[in-house]
Amino acid sequence: MKFILISVVCLFFAACTTVQPGPEIFEPADSAILAAEAAGGDEFAPVEMRFAREKLASARLGMEKQKFEVVVYLVEESEINAELAIEKSRTAKTRRLVNELRKSNEELEASLRATFGDEFK
């Protein structure tokens, strides 16, 4: 019975220990930030881009200070902020396109009204 209890306690402590993540932990966040930059995140979602970069910088600092649990959390937050910047950029670009098409439709309608009068609807 003592052996089982000691084994369980050892397994518990082994599960609680923090394992140092490798440098590849930063790759998803780095990739997400690059994708957000390519999507226009700096123009359309500057706050989210700033948060993503700050979180990643904090994660790198945490790695130096061996705060590994915090590093994983900050890297995930950085990636999420970058993905949010991508989606906000896509939304802003779509909204811009919709506004351009709406303006074009209004101009076309005005042209048709000028040609055919108020009968056109």
FINU-883107 format. One record per residue: residue number from 1; residue in three letters; x negated, y negated, z negated of N, C-alpha, C, O in turn. Coordinates in steps of 0.02 Angstrom, whole numbers, plus 50000, padded with zeros to 5 digits. Last residue first. Example, Ala and Ser with C-alpha at 12.3 -4.5 7.8 and 13.67 -1.06 7.14 Angstrom:
BEGIN
{k: 2	r: SER	npx: 49358	npy: 50112	npz: 49646	capx: 49316	capy: 50053	capz: 49643	cpx: 49355	cpy: 49998	cpz: 49606	opx: 49330	opy: 49943	opz: 49598}
{k: 1	r: ALA	npx: 49340	npy: 50284	npz: 49610	capx: 49385	capy: 50225	capz: 49610	cpx: 49340	cpy: 50165	cpz: 49610	opx: 49288	opy: 50166	opz: 49577}
//
This chain:
BEGIN
{k: 121	r: LYS	npx: 51873	npy: 47377	npz: 53061	capx: 51868	capy: 47399	capz: 52991	cpx: 51852	cpy: 47471	cpz: 52989	opx: 51846	opy: 47500	opz: 52935}
{k: 120	r: PHE	npx: 51904	npy: 47245	npz: 53168	capx: 51857	capy: 47299	capz: 53153	cpx: 51857	cpy: 47315	cpz: 53078	opx: 51843	opy: 47271	opz: 53037}
{k: 119	r: GLU	npx: 51979	npy: 47133	npz: 53171	capx: 52013	capy: 47196	capz: 53187	cpx: 51969	cpy: 47256	cpz: 53169	opx: 51994	opy: 47311	opz: 53156}
{k: 118	r: ASP	npx: 51908	npy: 47018	npz: 53159	capx: 51928	capy: 47051	capz: 53097	cpx: 51966	cpy: 47116	cpz: 53109	opx: 51983	opy: 47151	opz: 53062}
{k: 117	r: GLY	npx: 51794	npy: 47038	npz: 53300	capx: 51838	capy: 47001	capz: 53255	cpx: 51856	cpy: 47042	cpz: 53194	opx: 51825	opy: 47093	opz: 53179}
{k: 116	r: PHE	npx: 51700	npy: 47096	npz: 53379	capx: 51769	capy: 47119	capz: 53386	cpx: 51818	cpy: 47082	cpz: 53341	opx: 51878	opy: 47096	opz: 53344}
{k: 115	r: THR	npx: 51579	npy: 47023	npz: 53351	capx: 51596	capy: 47044	capz: 53419	cpx: 51670	cpy: 47058	cpz: 53427	opx: 51701	opy: 47036	opz: 53475}
{k: 114	r: ALA	npx: 51580	npy: 47001	npz: 53216	capx: 51569	capy: 46944	capz: 53259	cpx: 51590	cpy: 46961	cpz: 53331	opx: 51616	opy: 46919	opz: 53367}
{k: 113	r: ARG	npx: 51595	npy: 47132	npz: 53172	capx: 51649	capy: 47085	capz: 53158	cpx: 51643	cpy: 47023	cpz: 53204	opx: 51693	opy: 46996	opz: 53227}
{k: 112	r: LEU	npx: 51470	npy: 47182	npz: 53213	capx: 51531	capy: 47209	capz: 53243	cpx: 51591	cpy: 47163	cpz: 53231	opx: 51633	opy: 47155	opz: 53275}
{k: 111	r: SER	npx: 51387	npy: 47106	npz: 53129	capx: 51380	capy: 47101	capz: 53202	cpx: 51443	cpy: 47127	cpz: 53237	opx: 51467	opy: 47096	opz: 53285}
{k: 110	r: ALA	npx: 51427	npy: 47151	npz: 53006	capx: 51435	capy: 47080	capz: 53022	cpx: 51431	cpy: 47070	cpz: 53097	opx: 51468	opy: 47030	opz: 53126}
{k: 109	r: GLU	npx: 51388	npy: 47285	npz: 53017	capx: 51458	capy: 47269	capz: 53009	cpx: 51472	cpy: 47196	cpz: 53027	opx: 51522	opy: 47180	opz: 53059}
{k: 108	r: LEU	npx: 51249	npy: 47268	npz: 53025	capx: 51285	capy: 47299	capz: 53080	cpx: 51359	cpy: 47282	cpz: 53077	opx: 51391	opy: 47267	opz: 53128}
{k: 107	r: GLU	npx: 51226	npy: 47213	npz: 52898	capx: 51209	capy: 47174	capz: 52958	cpx: 51246	cpy: 47201	cpz: 53019	opx: 51270	opy: 47163	opz: 53061}
{k: 106	r: GLU	npx: 51266	npy: 47320	npz: 52819	capx: 51300	capy: 47256	capz: 52813	cpx: 51287	cpy: 47212	cpz: 52874	opx: 51333	opy: 47179	opz: 52899}
{k: 105	r: ASN	npx: 51171	npy: 47416	npz: 52857	capx: 51243	capy: 47428	capz: 52870	cpx: 51282	cpy: 47362	cpz: 52867	opx: 51327	opy: 47351	opz: 52908}
{k: 104	r: SER	npx: 51056	npy: 47355	npz: 52808	capx: 51062	capy: 47368	capz: 52879	cpx: 51135	cpy: 47379	cpz: 52898	opx: 51158	opy: 47354	opz: 52950}
{k: 103	r: LYS	npx: 51084	npy: 47361	npz: 52672	capx: 51075	capy: 47296	capz: 52704	cpx: 51084	cpy: 47303	cpz: 52780	opx: 51115	opy: 47261	opz: 52812}
{k: 102	r: ARG	npx: 51085	npy: 47499	npz: 52655	capx: 51145	capy: 47461	capz: 52640	cpx: 51142	cpy: 47392	cpz: 52675	opx: 51191	opy: 47369	opz: 52704}
{k: 101	r: LEU	npx: 50952	npy: 47528	npz: 52686	capx: 51005	capy: 47554	capz: 52729	cpx: 51070	cpy: 47516	cpz: 52718	opx: 51107	opy: 47503	opz: 52765}
{k: 100	r: GLU	npx: 50889	npy: 47463	npz: 52578	capx: 50874	capy: 47443	capz: 52647	cpx: 50928	cpy: 47467	cpz: 52695	opx: 50949	opy: 47430	opz: 52740}
{k: 99	r: ASN	npx: 50943	npy: 47535	npz: 52472	capx: 50957	capy: 47463	capz: 52478	cpx: 50942	cpy: 47437	cpz: 52548	opx: 50979	opy: 47395	opz: 52575}
{k: 98	r: VAL	npx: 50889	npy: 47661	npz: 52498	capx: 50962	capy: 47652	capz: 52497	cpx: 50979	cpy: 47578	cpz: 52506	opx: 51025	opy: 47561	opz: 52543}
{k: 97	r: LEU	npx: 50753	npy: 47632	npz: 52481	capx: 50778	capy: 47654	capz: 52546	cpx: 50854	cpy: 47644	cpz: 52551	opx: 50879	opy: 47622	opz: 52602}
{k: 96	r: ARG	npx: 50752	npy: 47602	npz: 52345	capx: 50730	capy: 47552	capz: 52393	cpx: 50757	cpy: 47568	cpz: 52463	opx: 50781	opy: 47524	opz: 52498}
{k: 95	r: ARG	npx: 50791	npy: 47725	npz: 52293	capx: 50834	capy: 47666	capz: 52282	cpx: 50816	cpy: 47611	cpz: 52331	opx: 50860	opy: 47577	opz: 52357}
{k: 94	r: THR	npx: 50680	npy: 47800	npz: 52330	capx: 50746	capy: 47817	capz: 52357	cpx: 50793	cpy: 47758	cpz: 52350	opx: 50831	opy: 47743	opz: 52397}
{k: 93	r: LYS	npx: 50582	npy: 47738	npz: 52252	capx: 50576	capy: 47739	capz: 52325	cpx: 50643	cpy: 47754	cpz: 52358	opx: 50660	opy: 47724	opz: 52409}
{k: 92	r: ALA	npx: 50633	npy: 47764	npz: 52124	capx: 50626	capy: 47695	capz: 52146	cpx: 50620	cpy: 47691	cpz: 52222	opx: 50649	opy: 47647	opz: 52254}
{k: 91	r: THR	npx: 50625	npy: 47905	npz: 52122	capx: 50690	capy: 47871	capz: 52114	cpx: 50686	cpy: 47800	cpz: 52141	opx: 50731	opy: 47777	opz: 52176}
{k: 90	r: ARG	npx: 50487	npy: 47923	npz: 52132	capx: 50532	capy: 47950	capz: 52184	cpx: 50599	cpy: 47915	cpz: 52182	opx: 50628	opy: 47899	opz: 52234}
{k: 89	r: SER	npx: 50449	npy: 47861	npz: 52013	capx: 50426	capy: 47835	capz: 52077	cpx: 50470	cpy: 47859	cpz: 52133	opx: 50490	opy: 47820	opz: 52177}
{k: 88	r: LYS	npx: 50507	npy: 47944	npz: 51919	capx: 50528	capy: 47874	capz: 51922	cpx: 50507	cpy: 47842	cpz: 51988	opx: 50544	opy: 47801	opz: 52016}
{k: 87	r: GLU	npx: 50434	npy: 48061	npz: 51946	capx: 50507	capy: 48059	capz: 51958	cpx: 50533	cpy: 47988	cpz: 51961	opx: 50577	opy: 47973	opz: 52002}
{k: 86	r: ILE	npx: 50305	npy: 48019	npz: 51908	capx: 50318	capy: 48045	capz: 51976	cpx: 50393	cpy: 48039	cpz: 51992	opx: 50412	opy: 48014	opz: 52045}
{k: 85	r: ALA	npx: 50325	npy: 47988	npz: 51774	capx: 50305	capy: 47935	capz: 51821	cpx: 50318	cpy: 47957	cpz: 51893	opx: 50339	opy: 47916	opz: 51934}
{k: 84	r: LEU	npx: 50350	npy: 48116	npz: 51726	capx: 50402	capy: 48066	capz: 51723	cpx: 50387	cpy: 48008	cpz: 51770	opx: 50432	opy: 47982	opz: 51803}
{k: 83	r: GLU	npx: 50224	npy: 48170	npz: 51744	capx: 50280	capy: 48197	capz: 51783	cpx: 50339	cpy: 48149	cpz: 51782	opx: 50374	opy: 48143	opz: 51832}
{k: 82	r: ALA	npx: 50154	npy: 48093	npz: 51651	capx: 50136	capy: 48089	capz: 51721	cpx: 50192	cpy: 48116	cpz: 51765	opx: 50208	opy: 48087	opz: 51818}
{k: 81	r: ASN	npx: 50216	npy: 48136	npz: 51533	capx: 50221	capy: 48066	capz: 51553	cpx: 50204	cpy: 48057	cpz: 51626	opx: 50235	opy: 48016	opz: 51661}
{k: 80	r: ILE	npx: 50177	npy: 48272	npz: 51535	capx: 50248	capy: 48254	capz: 51538	cpx: 50257	cpy: 48182	cpz: 51560	opx: 50300	opy: 48167	opz: 51601}
{k: 79	r: GLU	npx: 50038	npy: 48258	npz: 51521	capx: 50066	capy: 48289	capz: 51581	cpx: 50140	cpy: 48271	cpz: 51589	opx: 50162	opy: 48257	opz: 51645}
{k: 78	r: SER	npx: 50033	npy: 48201	npz: 51393	capx: 50005	capy: 48166	capz: 51451	cpx: 50034	cpy: 48193	cpz: 51516	opx: 50054	opy: 48155	opz: 51560}
{k: 77	r: GLU	npx: 50088	npy: 48303	npz: 51316	capx: 50122	capy: 48238	capz: 51321	cpx: 50097	cpy: 48199	cpz: 51381	opx: 50137	opy: 48166	opz: 51415}
{k: 76	r: GLU	npx: 49988	npy: 48401	npz: 51333	capx: 50056	capy: 48413	capz: 51356	cpx: 50095	cpy: 48348	cpz: 51364	opx: 50131	opy: 48340	opz: 51412}
{k: 75	r: VAL	npx: 49882	npy: 48334	npz: 51271	capx: 49877	capy: 48352	capz: 51341	cpx: 49946	cpy: 48365	cpz: 51370	opx: 49961	opy: 48344	opz: 51426}
{k: 74	r: LEU	npx: 49931	npy: 48326	npz: 51140	capx: 49920	capy: 48265	capz: 51178	cpx: 49914	cpy: 48279	cpz: 51253	opx: 49938	opy: 48240	opz: 51294}
{k: 73	r: TYR	npx: 49936	npy: 48463	npz: 51102	capx: 49996	capy: 48422	capz: 51101	cpx: 49988	cpy: 48360	cpz: 51145	opx: 50033	opy: 48344	opz: 51184}
{k: 72	r: VAL	npx: 49801	npy: 48497	npz: 51111	capx: 49850	capy: 48532	capz: 51152	cpx: 49914	cpy: 48490	cpz: 51158	opx: 49942	opy: 48483	opz: 51212}
{k: 71	r: VAL	npx: 49747	npy: 48409	npz: 51014	capx: 49726	capy: 48406	capz: 51084	cpx: 49778	cpy: 48437	cpz: 51129	opx: 49797	opy: 48408	opz: 51180}
{k: 70	r: VAL	npx: 49799	npy: 48453	npz: 50894	capx: 49821	capy: 48388	capz: 50920	cpx: 49804	cpy: 48381	cpz: 50994	opx: 49841	opy: 48352	opz: 51032}
{k: 69	r: GLU	npx: 49728	npy: 48570	npz: 50881	capx: 49801	capy: 48572	capz: 50883	cpx: 49829	cpy: 48508	cpz: 50913	opx: 49876	opy: 48509	opz: 50953}
{k: 68	r: PHE	npx: 49593	npy: 48524	npz: 50877	capx: 49618	capy: 48563	capz: 50934	cpx: 49694	cpy: 48567	cpz: 50938	opx: 49721	opy: 48567	opz: 50993}
{k: 67	r: LYS	npx: 49493	npy: 48422	npz: 50840	capx: 49564	capy: 48422	capz: 50819	cpx: 49604	cpy: 48459	cpz: 50873	opx: 49643	opy: 48429	opz: 50909}
{k: 66	r: GLN	npx: 49358	npy: 48395	npz: 50864	capx: 49380	capy: 48462	capz: 50849	cpx: 49449	cpy: 48465	cpz: 50817	opx: 49462	opy: 48505	opz: 50772}
{k: 65	r: LYS	npx: 49316	npy: 48277	npz: 50916	capx: 49323	capy: 48279	capz: 50843	cpx: 49349	cpy: 48347	cpz: 50818	opx: 49360	opy: 48356	opz: 50758}
{k: 64	r: GLU	npx: 49323	npy: 48306	npz: 51050	capx: 49257	capy: 48291	capz: 51020	cpx: 49259	cpy: 48296	cpz: 50944	opx: 49210	opy: 48317	opz: 50913}
{k: 63	r: MET	npx: 49460	npy: 48319	npz: 51061	capx: 49418	capy: 48377	capz: 51075	cpx: 49348	cpy: 48367	cpz: 51044	opx: 49319	opy: 48413	opz: 51016}
{k: 62	r: GLY	npx: 49501	npy: 48190	npz: 51037	capx: 49517	capy: 48242	capz: 50989	cpx: 49476	cpy: 48305	cpz: 50998	opx: 49460	opy: 48339	opz: 50950}
{k: 61	r: LEU	npx: 49459	npy: 48133	npz: 51157	capx: 49428	capy: 48111	capz: 51094	cpx: 49440	cpy: 48163	cpz: 51039	opx: 49396	opy: 48178	opz: 51000}
{k: 60	r: ARG	npx: 49548	npy: 48196	npz: 51242	capx: 49476	capy: 48206	capz: 51252	cpx: 49437	cpy: 48186	cpz: 51188	opx: 49389	opy: 48219	opz: 51169}
{k: 59	r: ALA	npx: 49667	npy: 48144	npz: 51192	capx: 49654	capy: 48216	capz: 51189	cpx: 49580	cpy: 48231	cpz: 51197	opx: 49553	opy: 48274	opz: 51162}
{k: 58	r: SER	npx: 49653	npy: 48010	npz: 51223	capx: 49656	capy: 48030	capz: 51153	cpx: 49642	cpy: 48104	cpz: 51145	opx: 49610	opy: 48125	opz: 51097}
{k: 57	r: ALA	npx: 49660	npy: 48022	npz: 51362	capx: 49599	capy: 47996	capz: 51331	cpx: 49596	cpy: 48014	cpz: 51257	opx: 49544	opy: 48032	opz: 51231}
{k: 56	r: LEU	npx: 49792	npy: 48067	npz: 51373	capx: 49737	capy: 48109	capz: 51396	cpx: 49670	cpy: 48086	cpz: 51366	opx: 49629	opy: 48128	opz: 51346}
{k: 55	r: LYS	npx: 49860	npy: 47958	npz: 51323	capx: 49866	capy: 48023	capz: 51289	cpx: 49809	cpy: 48068	cpz: 51309	opx: 49781	opy: 48104	opz: 51268}
{k: 54	r: GLU	npx: 49826	npy: 47860	npz: 51418	capx: 49806	capy: 47852	capz: 51348	cpx: 49808	cpy: 47918	cpz: 51311	opx: 49763	opy: 47933	opz: 51271}
{k: 53	r: ARG	npx: 49884	npy: 47913	npz: 51535	capx: 49811	capy: 47903	capz: 51531	cpx: 49787	cpy: 47897	cpz: 51458	opx: 49735	opy: 47924	opz: 51440}
{k: 52	r: ALA	npx: 50019	npy: 47911	npz: 51498	capx: 49987	capy: 47974	capz: 51519	cpx: 49911	cpy: 47968	cpz: 51512	opx: 49878	opy: 48014	opz: 51488}
{k: 51	r: PHE	npx: 50041	npy: 47775	npz: 51471	capx: 50048	capy: 47825	capz: 51418	cpx: 50012	cpy: 47890	cpz: 51436	opx: 49978	opy: 47919	opz: 51394}
{k: 50	r: ARG	npx: 50021	npy: 47724	npz: 51600	capx: 49977	capy: 47703	capz: 51545	cpx: 49980	cpy: 47753	cpz: 51488	opx: 49929	opy: 47771	opz: 51460}
{k: 49	r: MET	npx: 50127	npy: 47787	npz: 51666	capx: 50057	capy: 47800	capz: 51687	cpx: 50008	cpy: 47781	cpz: 51632	opx: 49960	opy: 47817	opz: 51618}
{k: 48	r: GLU	npx: 50234	npy: 47730	npz: 51601	capx: 50224	capy: 47802	capz: 51595	cpx: 50152	cpy: 47821	cpz: 51616	opx: 50122	opy: 47865	opz: 51586}
{k: 47	r: VAL	npx: 50216	npy: 47597	npz: 51643	capx: 50216	capy: 47614	capz: 51572	cpx: 50201	cpy: 47688	cpz: 51562	opx: 50160	opy: 47706	opz: 51520}
{k: 46	r: PRO	npx: 50229	npy: 47599	npz: 51784	capx: 50165	capy: 47582	capz: 51752	cpx: 50161	cpy: 47600	cpz: 51678	opx: 50107	opy: 47617	opz: 51654}
{k: 45	r: ALA	npx: 50305	npy: 47655	npz: 51897	capx: 50311	capy: 47678	capz: 51827	cpx: 50246	cpy: 47663	cpz: 51789	opx: 50214	opy: 47709	opz: 51764}
{k: 44	r: PHE	npx: 50277	npy: 47596	npz: 52020	capx: 50346	capy: 47607	capz: 52001	cpx: 50357	cpy: 47629	cpz: 51928	opx: 50412	opy: 47622	opz: 51902}
{k: 43	r: GLU	npx: 50136	npy: 47580	npz: 52029	capx: 50181	capy: 47526	capz: 52050	cpx: 50251	cpy: 47534	cpz: 52019	opx: 50280	opy: 47486	opz: 51994}
{k: 42	r: ASP	npx: 50083	npy: 47697	npz: 51980	capx: 50056	capy: 47633	capz: 51955	cpx: 50102	cpy: 47575	cpz: 51973	opx: 50105	opy: 47526	opz: 51936}
{k: 41	r: GLY	npx: 50150	npy: 47795	npz: 52055	capx: 50165	capy: 47785	capz: 51984	cpx: 50140	cpy: 47720	cpz: 51956	opx: 50173	opy: 47690	opz: 51914}
{k: 40	r: GLY	npx: 50142	npy: 47841	npz: 52184	capx: 50156	capy: 47770	capz: 52173	cpx: 50172	cpy: 47754	cpz: 52100	opx: 50205	opy: 47703	opz: 52086}
{k: 39	r: ALA	npx: 50101	npy: 47967	npz: 52207	capx: 50173	capy: 47954	capz: 52215	cpx: 50190	cpy: 47881	cpz: 52205	opx: 50248	opy: 47861	opz: 52215}
{k: 38	r: ALA	npx: 49969	npy: 47962	npz: 52170	capx: 49985	capy: 47970	capz: 52241	cpx: 50058	cpy: 47954	cpz: 52255	opx: 50075	opy: 47931	opz: 52310}
{k: 37	r: GLU	npx: 49986	npy: 47956	npz: 52031	capx: 49955	capy: 47900	capz: 52067	cpx: 49972	cpy: 47902	cpz: 52141	opx: 49987	opy: 47851	opz: 52171}
{k: 36	r: ALA	npx: 50041	npy: 48082	npz: 52012	capx: 50081	capy: 48022	capz: 51996	cpx: 50052	cpy: 47960	cpz: 52030	opx: 50090	opy: 47918	opz: 52054}
{k: 35	r: ALA	npx: 49933	npy: 48162	npz: 52045	capx: 49995	capy: 48166	capz: 52085	cpx: 50039	cpy: 48105	cpz: 52073	opx: 50070	opy: 48080	opz: 52120}
{k: 34	r: LEU	npx: 49845	npy: 48124	npz: 51943	capx: 49827	capy: 48112	capz: 52013	cpx: 49889	cpy: 48114	cpz: 52058	opx: 49896	opy: 48073	opz: 52103}
{k: 33	r: ILE	npx: 49919	npy: 48173	npz: 51834	capx: 49905	capy: 48101	capz: 51840	cpx: 49886	cpy: 48083	cpz: 51911	opx: 49908	opy: 48032	opz: 51937}
{k: 32	r: ALA	npx: 49919	npy: 48310	npz: 51861	capx: 49983	capy: 48274	capz: 51859	cpx: 49972	cpy: 48198	cpz: 51865	opx: 50011	opy: 48164	opz: 51898}
{k: 31	r: SER	npx: 49783	npy: 48337	npz: 51851	capx: 49817	capy: 48347	capz: 51915	cpx: 49883	cpy: 48308	cpz: 51917	opx: 49900	opy: 48277	opz: 51967}
{k: 30	r: ASP	npx: 49763	npy: 48310	npz: 51714	capx: 49725	capy: 48273	capz: 51766	cpx: 49760	cpy: 48278	cpz: 51833	opx: 49766	opy: 48228	opz: 51868}
{k: 29	r: ALA	npx: 49848	npy: 48407	npz: 51660	capx: 49862	capy: 48336	capz: 51649	cpx: 49825	cpy: 48293	cpz: 51700	opx: 49853	opy: 48244	opz: 51727}
{k: 28	r: PRO	npx: 49786	npy: 48527	npz: 51704	capx: 49855	capy: 48511	capz: 51722	cpx: 49872	cpy: 48437	cpz: 51714	opx: 49906	opy: 48408	opz: 51757}
{k: 27	r: GLU	npx: 49649	npy: 48510	npz: 51647	capx: 49663	capy: 48512	capz: 51719	cpx: 49736	cpy: 48497	cpz: 51737	opx: 49748	opy: 48457	opz: 51782}
{k: 26	r: PHE	npx: 49624	npy: 48522	npz: 51513	capx: 49638	capy: 48455	capz: 51538	cpx: 49660	cpy: 48455	cpz: 51611	opx: 49687	opy: 48405	opz: 51635}
{k: 25	r: ILE	npx: 49590	npy: 48652	npz: 51491	capx: 49653	capy: 48629	capz: 51463	cpx: 49673	cpy: 48560	cpz: 51491	opx: 49732	opy: 48544	opz: 51493}
{k: 24	r: GLU	npx: 49465	npy: 48681	npz: 51533	capx: 49518	capy: 48687	capz: 51583	cpx: 49586	cpy: 48664	cpz: 51556	opx: 49633	opy: 48658	opz: 51595}
{k: 23	r: PRO	npx: 49381	npy: 48681	npz: 51424	capx: 49389	capy: 48617	capz: 51461	cpx: 49444	cpy: 48621	cpz: 51514	opx: 49468	opy: 48569	opz: 51537}
{k: 22	r: GLY	npx: 49472	npy: 48781	npz: 51301	capx: 49418	capy: 48767	capz: 51349	cpx: 49430	cpy: 48702	cpz: 51386	opx: 49484	opy: 48672	opz: 51379}
{k: 21	r: PRO	npx: 49513	npy: 48762	npz: 51127	capx: 49531	capy: 48768	capz: 51198	cpx: 49472	cpy: 48751	cpz: 51242	opx: 49427	opy: 48713	opz: 51224}
{k: 20	r: GLN	npx: 49473	npy: 48853	npz: 50988	capx: 49451	capy: 48796	capz: 51028	cpx: 49472	cpy: 48807	cpz: 51100	opx: 49450	opy: 48856	opz: 51131}
{k: 19	r: VAL	npx: 49603	npy: 48903	npz: 50884	capx: 49553	capy: 48924	capz: 50934	cpx: 49536	cpy: 48863	cpz: 50976	opx: 49580	opy: 48825	opz: 50997}
{k: 18	r: THR	npx: 49636	npy: 48904	npz: 50715	capx: 49640	capy: 48866	capz: 50777	cpx: 49583	cpy: 48887	cpz: 50823	opx: 49525	opy: 48889	opz: 50803}
{k: 17	r: THR	npx: 49724	npy: 49026	npz: 50620	capx: 49662	capy: 48992	capz: 50639	cpx: 49670	cpy: 48958	cpz: 50706	opx: 49706	opy: 48983	opz: 50749}
{k: 16	r: CYS	npx: 49838	npy: 49098	npz: 50602	capx: 49840	capy: 49027	capz: 50584	cpx: 49776	cpy: 48990	cpz: 50605	opx: 49775	opy: 48929	opz: 50606}
{k: 15	r: ALA	npx: 49808	npy: 49227	npz: 50630	capx: 49856	capy: 49193	capz: 50674	cpx: 49856	cpy: 49118	cpz: 50661	opx: 49872	opy: 49079	opz: 50706}
{k: 14	r: ALA	npx: 49726	npy: 49257	npz: 50524	capx: 49697	capy: 49257	capz: 50592	cpx: 49743	cpy: 49220	cpz: 50640	opx: 49720	opy: 49186	opz: 50686}
{k: 13	r: PHE	npx: 49817	npy: 49255	npz: 50420	capx: 49765	capy: 49204	capz: 50423	cpx: 49732	cpy: 49200	cpz: 50491	opx: 49712	opy: 49146	opz: 50513}
{k: 12	r: PHE	npx: 49892	npy: 49369	npz: 50458	capx: 49924	capy: 49304	capz: 50450	cpx: 49872	cpy: 49248	cpz: 50455	opx: 49883	opy: 49199	opz: 50491}
{k: 11	r: LEU	npx: 49798	npy: 49470	npz: 50453	capx: 49829	capy: 49453	capz: 50517	cpx: 49862	cpy: 49384	cpz: 50515	opx: 49860	opy: 49346	opz: 50563}
{k: 10	r: CYS	npx: 49773	npy: 49469	npz: 50314	capx: 49719	capy: 49453	capz: 50362	cpx: 49747	cpy: 49434	cpz: 50430	opx: 49723	opy: 49387	opz: 50462}
{k: 9	r: VAL	npx: 49899	npy: 49507	npz: 50267	capx: 49872	capy: 49442	capz: 50248	cpx: 49817	cpy: 49422	cpz: 50296	opx: 49813	opy: 49364	opz: 50317}
{k: 8	r: VAL	npx: 49907	npy: 49636	npz: 50323	capx: 49957	capy: 49586	capz: 50341	cpx: 49930	cpy: 49516	cpz: 50325	opx: 49938	opy: 49470	opz: 50366}
{k: 7	r: SER	npx: 49799	npy: 49698	npz: 50259	capx: 49800	capy: 49692	capz: 50333	cpx: 49849	cpy: 49638	cpz: 50355	opx: 49833	opy: 49598	opz: 50399}
{k: 6	r: ILE	npx: 49840	npy: 49694	npz: 50126	capx: 49779	capy: 49658	capz: 50145	cpx: 49777	cpy: 49649	cpz: 50221	opx: 49756	opy: 49596	opz: 50245}
{k: 5	r: LEU	npx: 49953	npy: 49778	npz: 50137	capx: 49960	capy: 49709	capz: 50114	cpx: 49899	cpy: 49667	cpz: 50135	opx: 49907	opy: 49610	opz: 50158}
{k: 4	r: ILE	npx: 49892	npy: 49897	npz: 50175	capx: 49942	capy: 49866	capz: 50219	cpx: 49950	cpy: 49792	cpz: 50200	opx: 49953	opy: 49749	opz: 50244}
{k: 3	r: PHE	npx: 49811	npy: 49922	npz: 50063	capx: 49781	capy: 49915	capz: 50130	cpx: 49828	cpy: 49879	cpz: 50178	opx: 49807	opy: 49836	opz: 50217}
{k: 2	r: LYS	npx: 49902	npy: 49938	npz: 49961	capx: 49857	capy: 49881	capz: 49959	cpx: 49827	cpy: 49869	cpz: 50028	opx: 49819	opy: 49811	opz: 50048}
{k: 1	r: MET	npx: 49959	npy: 50060	npz: 50000	capx: 50000	capy: 50000	capz: 50000	cpx: 49957	cpy: 49937	cpz: 50000	opx: 49972	opy: 49888	opz: 50034}
//
